[in-house]
């Protein structure tokens, strides 16, 4: 037990009644959610002490967020802070569920029977409660929340079925320390940017302000200073230790957002009881007087005062407290020791790559044309096919609309399909991805563009921590289909330097379940884009589609004017995870991708006995094709335009060795360097000459 718990009855007996405008039944409902959350926190520590609980970041002191849930509808999508236990229980009660407490404690126990994550993590989420599970690390869920709010109206405008009612609002909660993170400030700015343009943005931002982030204090008054007078952002301030006042203010805020379809910011003043987590020793950085002062502001005591004012006596209030303890401890004892995930296959099952049959059934209808196209033209045609076939598809990003993209890849699409489906965004990669993640869970098929690969690194956690993890944390009850187009790799001429010639993709290759497409030829690019879109639509797959800038407008392969890099538009699909072989040489196999393909084909034209395997997919790697083509010659050279450290070749070599290949192996790759301007780039990027030297060495 803790001092907060031990002295609760004593403190209730010393309280004076406080009247409110709410009935005893209304207050008891809120008190029940608050009590459940508090005792779940205490039970989590008890379970941990017995080696049967694995999560002790609790909601104690934040139980005023039950009032936020009460001010909303159970069909309003919610993306919650990790201290939102009382919100979760109040939402469950609204929806008629009696399993809220058990849900939370199953999560603490990492039990497979937990209904959202299945023992993979303790998160607040449940599909039938419209609570989208979030790990909520430093407000990383706010860009998605902004995206969901945007997508409510956009899905209706496009006539696309949405899981959310048309008059729903989106609520997202976060802490005062997280409010300073660039992810939070970017998402809020993006919401205001959209609202300023007259776009509906029904987003309620709830900052649960306890004044401290682990041990670092938030300056007094900072949240009001930062957000209280932002143009376009209606600001509300509520005392979260007074559930009646909090309910009144939260209702006013929710009504404003629902009626005006504009964002609002609700600061909910809270305290943090029981420390940051079970292992946190607050006495190391807070004085005894501070801790006692916060205990006196316990929101459960605030609700007890209101219950006394509504006619209950102290004994009734204490009995409710102890009855809830008994209920929670009974459930905690029941769930302790329940089965947990017991194999790697079980843990990773939501991360499996898309089902080929499902993808095949959902492929868009290709255009009928015999025209020979460049890579850029082929991608443009494929995007048009996807937009024509899937009414829920949207293409968006910086400069993709009116301009048609920096390289013309999206040219003409806005004119053909309208600005509701092809549109420009603000310059913020986190918000572009967040918009995509919100659209994906709202019934849409987002195809965002990141203008250059180097810019993706500003926002990669939206892929790693949010997009790719959603199936994992929801057992595929939620998914966010996404096809992220990224212009990248090196070898641009006349417009170079690191930010426009980035070859670093290691941050993508280690994200579980992420499909990475890397086409080289125009026909492959179109067919692979079709496959990614179909996988998103049928399986909720998150794909990254890497487009080699230097090949966008290439026409020739072997010599000027041969037009050998132009291809007809494809009529056959390209299965995810299958490579493409060129030639039947028996002496050596070149394994490559991206810009490495044309270089390897030119080397193969000069050196007899070579065959070339274009990987096409960097995840999942085409292991079957790798083994077949490597074994056919017994000599392998991996041609890798990415960096030697963390590059693609490391994974290719490991895959061959892991699957029993015993022939000769070598690799060539770009140097471990950023790409400089001008001709100096030749000193660090992989060259055709380097490939040929390595080939001849292996053939000795």
C-alpha positions in Angstrom: 0.0 0.0 0.0 1.0 3.7 -0.4 0.3 6.7 1.7 -2.3 7.8 -0.9 -4.1 4.6 -0.4 -3.5 4.1 3.3 -4.8 7.5 4.3 -7.7 7.6 1.9 -10.4 6.7 4.4 -9.0 9.1 7.0 -9.0 11.9 4.5 -12.6 11.2 3.3 -13.8 11.4 6.9 -12.3 14.9 7.2 -13.9 16.2 4.1 -16.6 18.9 3.9 -19.4 18.4 1.4 -19.3 20.4 -1.8 -22.5 20.9 -3.9 -22.6 20.5 -7.7 -25.0 20.6 -10.5 -24.8 16.8 -11.1 -26.9 14.1 -9.5 -25.6 11.5 -7.2 -26.0 8.8 -9.9 -23.9 10.8 -12.4 -21.2 11.4 -9.8 -21.2 7.8 -8.8 -20.7 6.7 -12.4 -17.6 8.9 -12.7 -16.4 7.9 -9.3 -16.6 4.3 -10.3 -14.4 4.8 -13.3 -11.9 6.8 -11.2 -11.9 4.1 -8.5 -11.3 1.4 -11.0 -8.4 3.2 -12.5 -6.8 3.9 -9.1 -7.1 0.3 -7.8 -5.9 -1.0 -11.2 -2.7 1.0 -10.6 -2.3 -0.4 -7.1 -3.0 -3.9 -8.4 -0.4 -3.5 -11.1 2.2 -2.9 -8.4 1.0 -5.9 -6.4 1.2 -8.1 -9.5 4.7 -6.9 -10.3 5.8 -7.7 -6.8 4.7 -11.3 -7.4 6.4 -11.5 -10.8 3.0 -11.6 -12.6 2.7 -8.0 -13.8 4.8 -6.1 -16.3 3.6 -2.5 -16.5 3.3 0.1 -13.7 3.0 3.5 -15.5 -0.3 4.4 -13.9 -3.0 7.0 -14.1 -3.1 8.0 -10.4 -3.8 11.7 -10.1 -5.1 11.9 -13.7 -8.5 10.3 -13.0 -10.2 13.5 -13.9 -10.0 12.3 -17.5 -13.1 10.2 -16.8 -14.9 13.6 -17.2 -13.5 13.9 -20.8 -14.9 10.5 -21.7 -18.2 11.4 -20.2 -18.4 14.6 -22.3 -17.9 12.6 -25.6 -19.8 9.8 -27.4 -18.5 6.3 -27.4 -18.3 6.5 -31.2 -15.8 9.4 -31.1 -12.4 8.0 -32.0 -9.9 8.4 -29.2 -6.1 8.2 -29.2 -5.0 8.3 -25.6 -2.2 9.1 -23.3 -0.8 6.3 -21.2 -2.4 7.8 -18.0 -5.9 7.5 -19.4 -7.2 4.6 -17.3 -10.3 6.4 -16.0 -11.1 7.6 -19.5 -10.9 4.0 -20.7 -13.2 2.8 -18.0 -15.7 5.6 -18.4 -15.8 5.0 -22.2 -16.4 1.2 -21.6 -19.3 2.0 -19.2 -20.8 4.4 -21.8 -20.7 1.6 -24.4 -22.2 -0.9 -22.0 -19.1 -3.0 -21.6 -18.4 -4.6 -18.2 -14.9 -5.7 -19.2 -12.9 -2.5 -18.8 -11.1 -3.4 -15.6 -10.3 -6.9 -16.9 -9.0 -5.4 -20.1 -6.5 -3.2 -18.2 -5.3 -5.9 -15.9 -5.0 -8.5 -18.7 -2.7 -5.9 -20.3 -0.6 -5.6 -17.1 -0.3 -9.4 -17.0 0.7 -9.5 -20.7 -2.0 -12.2 -21.2 -2.8 -13.4 -24.7 -6.5 -13.0 -23.8 -6.1 -9.2 -23.6 -8.6 -8.0 -26.3 -6.5 -5.5 -28.2 -2.8 -6.2 -28.1 -3.0 -9.9 -27.1 -0.2 -9.6 -24.6 2.2 -7.7 -26.8 2.0 -4.5 -24.8 -0.2 -2.8 -22.2 -2.1 -0.2 -24.2 -5.4 1.6 -23.9 -7.3 0.4 -27.0 -10.4 -1.5 -28.0 -12.0 -1.6 -31.4 -15.6 -1.6 -30.2 -14.9 1.4 -28.0 -13.4 3.4 -30.9 -10.1 3.6 -29.0 -7.2 3.3 -31.3 -4.2 1.8 -29.4 -1.2 3.9 -29.0 2.1 3.5 -27.2 1.9 7.4 -26.9 5.6 7.9 -26.6 6.2 11.6 -26.5 3.0 12.5 -28.3 3.9 10.4 -31.4 0.2 9.7 -31.8 -0.9 13.3 -32.4 -0.1 13.4 -36.1 -2.3 10.4 -36.6 -5.1 12.0 -34.5 -4.8 15.1 -36.8 -5.1 12.7 -39.8 -8.2 11.0 -38.4 -9.9 14.4 -37.8 -9.1 15.5 -41.4 -10.3 12.2 -42.8 -13.7 12.3 -41.2 -14.9 14.9 -43.7 -12.7 13.8 -46.5 -14.1 10.2 -46.5 -17.7 11.6 -46.6 -16.7 14.0 -49.4 -15.4 11.1 -51.5 -18.4 8.9 -50.6 -16.1 6.3 -48.9 -17.5 4.3 -46.0 -15.9 5.3 -42.7 -15.8 3.5 -39.4 -16.6 6.8 -37.7 -20.0 8.7 -37.7 -20.0 11.8 -39.9 -20.5 14.1 -36.9 -17.9 12.4 -34.7 -15.0 14.3 -33.2 -11.5 13.0 -32.5 -10.0 13.2 -29.0 -6.3 12.8 -28.3 -4.6 13.2 -24.9 -1.0 13.8 -24.0 1.1 15.2 -21.1 2.4 18.7 -20.5 6.0 17.6 -21.1 5.1 15.9 -24.4 3.3 19.1 -25.5 6.8 20.5 -26.1 7.9 17.8 -28.5 8.2 18.6 -32.2 5.8 15.8 -32.9 3.1 17.5 -30.9 3.8 21.0 -32.0 3.9 19.9 -35.7 0.6 18.0 -35.4 -1.1 20.9 -33.7 0.3 23.3 -36.3 -0.9 21.1 -39.1 -4.4 21.0 -37.6 -4.5 24.8 -37.4 -3.1 25.1 -40.9 -5.9 23.0 -42.3 -8.6 24.7 -40.2 -7.3 28.1 -41.3 -8.0 27.1 -44.9 -11.6 26.2 -44.0 -11.1 22.5 -43.9 -13.0 20.6 -41.2 -10.7 19.6 -38.4 -12.8 18.3 -35.5 -9.9 17.6 -33.1 -10.1 17.9 -29.3 -6.5 18.1 -27.9 -6.4 17.3 -24.2 -3.3 18.2 -22.3 -3.2 16.4 -19.0 -1.0 18.9 -17.2 0.6 17.5 -14.0 3.5 19.9 -14.1 6.3 17.4 -14.4 7.8 15.1 -17.0 9.4 12.2 -15.1 11.6 14.5 -13.0 11.7 17.7 -15.1 9.3 20.4 -14.1 7.1 22.2 -16.6 7.3 26.0 -15.8 4.2 27.2 -14.2 1.8 28.7 -16.7 3.7 27.4 -19.7 0.9 25.4 -21.3 -1.4 28.4 -21.2 1.4 30.6 -22.5 2.1 28.2 -25.4 -1.4 27.3 -26.4 -3.8 29.7 -24.6 -3.8 32.4 -27.3 -3.0 30.6 -30.6 -5.0 32.0 -33.4 -7.6 29.5 -34.6 -7.2 27.3 -31.5 -10.0 27.6 -29.0 -8.6 27.2 -25.5 -10.3 25.7 -22.5 -8.9 25.2 -19.0 -10.4 22.7 -16.5 -9.5 21.5 -13.0 -9.0 17.8 -13.3 -9.1 17.3 -9.5 -12.7 18.5 -9.6 -14.6 16.1 -11.8 -17.8 18.2 -11.9 -15.9 21.3 -13.1 -13.9 19.1 -15.5 -17.1 17.6 -16.9 -18.7 21.0 -17.5 -15.6 22.4 -19.2 -15.0 19.2 -21.3 -18.6 19.2 -22.4 -18.2 22.8 -23.5 -15.0 22.0 -25.4 -16.5 18.9 -27.1 -19.6 20.9 -28.1 -17.5 23.6 -29.6 -15.5 21.1 -31.7 -18.5 19.1 -32.8 -20.5 22.2 -33.7 -17.8 24.2 -35.5 -15.6 21.3 -36.8 -12.6 23.2 -35.6 -9.8 22.2 -33.2 -9.8 23.0 -29.5 -7.2 22.7 -26.7 -8.4 21.5 -23.3 -5.8 21.8 -20.5 -6.8 19.4 -17.8 -4.9 20.3 -14.6 -3.9 17.2 -12.8 -1.4 15.9 -10.2 0.8 12.9 -10.5 0.5 10.4 -7.6 2.5 7.2 -7.1 5.4 8.6 -9.2 6.1 8.3 -12.9 6.2 4.5 -12.7 6.6 1.7 -10.2 10.4 2.1 -10.2 10.4 5.8 -9.8 11.6 7.2 -6.5 10.1 10.7 -6.4 11.8 11.6 -3.1 15.0 11.9 -5.2 13.8 15.0 -6.9 10.7 16.2 -5.1 10.4 17.5 -1.5 8.1 15.9 1.1 6.0 19.1 1.2 5.4 18.9 -2.6 4.3 15.3 -2.4 1.9 15.9 0.5 0.5 18.9 -1.3 -0.3 16.8 -4.4 -1.9 14.1 -2.2 -4.3 16.7 -0.9 -5.3 17.4 -4.5 -6.2 13.7 -5.2 -9.1 13.8 -7.7 -10.7 10.9 -5.9 -11.0 13.2 -2.8 -12.5 15.9 -5.0 -15.2 13.5 -6.2 -15.8 12.3 -2.6 -16.6 15.9 -1.6 -19.1 16.1 -4.4 -20.7 12.8 -3.4 -21.0 14.0 0.2 -22.7 17.1 -1.2 -25.1 14.9 -3.2 -26.3 13.1 0.0 -23.9 10.2 0.5 -22.1 10.0 3.8 -18.4 9.3 4.4 -19.0 5.6 5.2 -20.8 5.2 1.8 -17.9 6.8 -0.1 -15.3 4.7 1.7 -17.4 1.5 1.2 -17.4 2.2 -2.6 -13.6 2.6 -2.5 -13.1 -0.7 -0.6 -15.7 -2.5 -2.7 -13.8 -1.5 -5.8 -10.5 -2.6 -4.3 -12.0 -6.1 -3.7 -13.4 -6.3 -7.3 -10.0 -5.2 -8.8 -8.0 -7.5 -6.6 -10.3 -10.4 -7.5 -9.7 -9.8 -11.2 -6.0 -9.3 -10.7 -5.8 -12.7 -9.0 -7.7 -14.2 -11.8 -5.6 -12.8 -14.6 -2.2 -13.3 -12.9 -0.5 -16.2 -14.4 -2.7 -16.5 -17.5 -1.0 -17.7 -20.6 1.4 -15.4 -22.4 2.7 -15.4 -25.9 5.0 -18.4 -26.0 6.7 -18.4 -29.4 8.3 -16.0 -31.8 5.8 -16.9 -34.4 2.9 -16.0 -32.1 4.4 -12.7 -31.1 5.1 -11.7 -34.7 2.0 -13.1 -36.4 0.4 -9.6 -37.0 3.5 -8.6 -38.8 3.4 -11.2 -41.6 3.7 -9.9 -45.1 0.5 -9.7 -47.2 -1.3 -12.7 -48.6 -0.5 -13.0 -52.3 -4.0 -14.3 -53.1 -5.7 -11.4 -51.4 -3.4 -9.0 -53.1 -4.1 -10.5 -56.5 -7.8 -10.3 -56.0 -7.6 -6.6 -55.2 -5.2 -5.4 -58.0 -6.4 -2.3 -59.9 -7.3 -2.5 -63.5 -4.3 -1.5 -65.6 -4.4 0.9 -68.5 -4.4 -0.4 -72.0 -1.5 1.0 -74.0 1.5 0.0 -76.1 3.4 3.2 -75.7 6.9 2.8 -74.4 7.3 4.8 -71.2 10.0 6.2 -68.9 10.0 5.3 -65.2 8.4 8.7 -64.3 5.6 8.2 -66.9 5.0 4.6 -65.8 4.6 5.6 -62.2 2.3 8.5 -63.2 0.1 6.1 -65.3 0.0 3.6 -62.3 -1.1 6.3 -59.9 -3.9 7.3 -62.3 -5.0 3.6 -62.5 -5.0 3.3 -58.7 -7.0 6.5 -58.4 -9.5 5.4 -61.1 -9.9 1.9 -59.6 -10.1 2.8 -55.9 -12.4 5.8 -54.9 -10.8 5.8 -51.5 -7.3 6.5 -52.8 -5.6 9.9 -52.3 -2.3 11.2 -53.5 -0.7 14.0 -51.5 2.5 15.7 -50.4 4.6 18.7 -51.0 4.2 20.1 -54.6 2.3 17.0 -55.9 -0.8 18.8 -56.8 -0.7 21.9 -59.0 3.0 21.5 -59.9 2.7 17.8 -60.4 5.8 17.0 -58.4 9.4 18.2 -58.5 10.1 15.7 -61.2 6.7 15.7 -62.9 5.7 12.3 -61.6 2.2 13.4 -60.4 1.7 15.8 -63.3 -1.9 16.0 -64.5 -3.4 13.9 -61.7 -5.0 16.7 -59.8 -6.6 17.9 -63.0 -8.0 14.5 -63.7 -9.1 13.5 -60.2 -9.7 16.8 -58.4 -8.1 18.5 -55.5 -10.0 16.4 -52.9 -8.0 13.3 -54.1 -4.7 14.9 -55.2 -3.5 17.8 -53.1 -0.6 19.7 -51.7 0.3 19.6 -48.0 2.3 21.8 -45.7 6.0 21.3 -45.5 6.2 18.9 -42.6 7.0 15.2 -43.1 5.7 14.2 -39.7 2.3 15.7 -40.6 2.3 14.2 -44.1 2.8 10.8 -42.6 0.3 11.5 -39.7 -2.3 12.5 -42.3 -1.7 9.2 -44.0 -1.9 7.2 -40.9 -5.2 8.9 -39.9 -6.6 8.4 -43.3 -5.7 4.7 -43.3 -7.7 4.0 -40.2 -10.6 6.0 -41.5 -11.4 4.0 -44.6 -9.1 5.7 -47.1 -6.1 4.5 -49.1 -3.4 7.2 -48.6 -0.5 7.5 -51.1 1.6 10.2 -49.6 4.9 11.4 -51.1 8.1 12.4 -49.2 9.9 14.6 -51.6 13.4 13.3 -50.9 14.7 10.3 -49.0 16.8 12.5 -46.8 13.6 14.3 -45.6 12.1 11.0 -44.4 14.6 10.9 -41.5 12.8 13.8 -39.9 9.7 11.7 -39.5 10.7 8.1 -39.6 9.2 7.3 -36.1 5.8 7.8 -37.7 6.6 4.7 -39.8 8.5 2.7 -37.1 6.5 3.6 -33.9 3.1 4.2 -35.4 2.4 2.9 -38.9 4.2 -0.5 -38.7 3.2 -1.1 -35.1 -0.5 -0.6 -35.3 -1.3 -4.2 -36.4 1.1 -5.5 -33.8 -0.6 -3.6 -31.0 -4.2 -4.4 -32.2 -3.9 -8.0 -33.4 -4.9 -6.6 -36.9 -8.2 -5.2 -35.6 -6.8 -1.9 -36.7 -4.6 -1.3 -39.7 -3.4 1.7 -41.6 -3.0 0.9 -45.3 -0.3 3.2 -46.7 1.8 3.4 -49.8 4.5 5.9 -49.1 6.3 7.1 -52.2 9.9 8.4 -51.6 12.2 9.8 -54.3 15.7 8.7 -53.4 19.1 7.1 -54.1 22.1 8.8 -55.8 23.4 9.6 -59.2 21.4 12.8 -59.9 23.3 15.0 -62.4 23.3 18.7 -62.0 21.3 18.8 -58.8 23.2 16.9 -56.2 24.4 17.0 -52.6 23.4 14.9 -49.7 19.7 16.0 -49.4 19.0 15.1 -53.0 21.2 12.0 -53.3 20.6 10.1 -50.1 21.3 6.4 -50.1 20.6 5.5 -46.5 17.7 3.1 -46.1 18.8 1.1 -43.0 16.2 2.8 -41.0 13.5 1.2 -43.2 15.0 -2.3 -43.5 14.7 -3.1 -39.8 11.0 -2.2 -39.4 9.1 -5.4 -38.9 6.3 -6.0 -41.4 7.2 -3.0 -43.6 7.1 -3.8 -47.4 9.9 -2.0 -49.2 9.6 -1.8 -53.0 12.6 -0.6 -55.0 11.8 -0.7 -58.8 14.3 0.2 -61.5 12.5 -0.5 -64.8 9.4 1.4 -65.8 7.3 -1.7 -66.3 8.3 -3.1 -62.9 7.6 0.2 -61.2 4.0 0.3 -62.4 3.3 -3.3 -61.6 4.9 -3.0 -58.1 3.0 0.1 -57.3 -0.2 -1.7 -58.2 0.8 -4.5 -55.9 1.5 -2.1 -53.0 -1.8 -0.4 -53.4 -3.7 -3.7 -53.6 -1.8 -5.0 -50.5 -2.8 -1.9 -48.6 -6.5 -2.2 -49.7 -6.8 -6.0 -49.0 -4.4 -6.6 -46.1 -3.8 -3.1 -44.5 -0.2 -3.3 -45.5 2.2 -0.4 -45.0 4.6 -0.1 -48.0 7.5 2.2 -48.8 7.9 2.7 -52.6 11.5 3.9 -53.3 11.8 5.7 -56.6 15.3 6.1 -58.1 15.5 9.8 -59.1 18.3 9.3 -61.5 16.2 6.8 -63.5 13.0 8.9 -63.7 13.6 10.2 -67.2 16.3 7.8 -68.4 15.6 6.5 -71.9 18.8 4.7 -72.9 20.7 1.7 -71.4 23.7 0.7 -73.5 24.3 3.8 -75.6 22.8 7.2 -76.4 19.6 6.9 -78.4 19.0 3.1 -78.0 15.8 3.7 -76.0 16.4 0.4 -74.2 15.3 1.8 -70.8 11.8 2.5 -72.1 9.2 -0.2 -71.6 5.5 -0.8 -72.4 3.1 -0.5 -69.6 2.8 -3.8 -67.8 -0.1 -6.2 -68.3 1.0 -8.7 -65.7 1.3 -8.2 -61.9 4.6 -8.4 -59.9 4.2 -10.5 -56.8 5.5 -8.9 -53.6 8.8 -10.5 -52.7 9.8 -11.8 -56.1 12.9 -10.8 -58.1 13.5 -10.6 -61.8 16.4 -12.4 -63.6 18.2 -11.1 -66.8 20.3 -13.6 -68.8 21.3 -17.2 -68.4 25.0 -16.9 -67.7 26.6 -19.8 -65.8 29.7 -18.2 -64.4 28.6 -15.5 -62.0 25.4 -13.9 -60.6 25.1 -10.2 -60.0 22.5 -9.4 -57.3 21.4 -5.8 -57.4 18.5 -3.3 -57.3 17.8 0.4 -58.1 20.5 2.2 -60.0 22.6 -0.9 -59.7 20.5 -2.7 -62.3 21.4 -0.7 -65.4 25.1 -0.6 -64.3 25.0 -4.4 -63.8 23.3 -5.0 -67.2 26.0 -3.0 -68.9 28.7 -4.9 -67.2 27.0 -8.2 -68.2 27.0 -7.0 -71.8 30.8 -6.7 -71.7 31.7 -9.8 -69.6 30.4 -13.2 -70.8 28.8 -15.7 -68.5 26.9 -13.4 -66.2 23.3 -13.3 -65.1 21.7 -10.5 -63.2 19.0 -10.7 -60.5 17.1 -7.5 -59.7 15.8 -7.9 -56.2 13.0 -5.4 -56.8 11.8 -5.9 -53.2 14.1 -5.1 -50.3 11.5 -6.4 -47.8 10.5 -9.1 -48.0 13.7 -10.1 -49.8 13.1 -12.6 -52.6 15.0 -15.4 -50.9 13.8 -18.1 -53.2 15.1 -16.2 -56.2 18.3 -15.4 -54.4 19.1 -19.0 -53.7 18.1 -20.2 -57.1 20.2 -17.6 -59.0 23.2 -17.9 -56.7 23.3 -21.7 -56.9 23.0 -21.6 -60.7 26.5 -20.1 -60.9 28.2 -20.7 -57.6 29.6 -17.2 -57.7 27.8 -14.1 -56.4 28.6 -10.4 -56.5 26.1 -8.2 -54.6 26.0 -4.8 -56.3 24.8 -2.4 -53.6 24.4 1.3 -54.3 23.7 2.0 -50.6 26.4 2.3 -48.0 28.7 -0.4 -47.0 27.7 -0.1 -43.3 23.9 -0.7 -42.9 23.4 -1.2 -46.6 21.2 -3.7 -48.4 24.1 -6.0 -49.2 24.5 -7.0 -45.5 21.0 -8.4 -45.5 21.5 -10.2 -48.9 24.7 -11.9 -47.8 23.2 -12.9 -44.5 20.1 -14.4 -46.2 22.3 -16.4 -48.6 24.4 -17.8 -45.7 21.4 -18.4 -43.4 19.8 -20.5 -46.2 22.8 -22.7 -46.9 24.5 -21.1 -49.8 28.1 -22.3 -49.9 29.5 -20.8 -53.1 31.8 -17.7 -53.5 30.5 -14.4 -52.2 31.6 -10.8 -52.6 30.0 -7.4 -52.6 30.6 -3.8 -53.8 28.9 -0.9 -52.2 29.0 2.9 -51.8 31.3 4.4 -49.2 30.2 5.2 -45.6 29.8 8.9 -46.5 27.2 11.5 -47.2 27.0 12.4 -50.8 28.9 15.6 -51.8 28.1 18.0 -54.6 29.2 17.7 -58.1 31.8 15.3 -59.5 33.1 14.6 -55.9 30.0 12.3 -55.6 31.8 9.8 -57.9 34.4 9.3 -55.1 31.8 7.8 -52.7 29.1 6.3 -54.9 29.4 2.8 -56.4 30.6 2.9 -60.0 30.2 0.7 -63.0 34.0 0.4 -63.1 34.1 -0.9 -59.5 31.5 -3.5 -60.4 33.5 -4.7 -63.4 36.7 -5.0 -61.5 35.0 -7.0 -58.8 33.4 -9.3 -61.4 36.7 -10.1 -63.1 38.3 -10.7 -59.8 35.6 -13.3 -58.9 35.9 -15.0 -62.3 39.7 -15.6 -61.8 
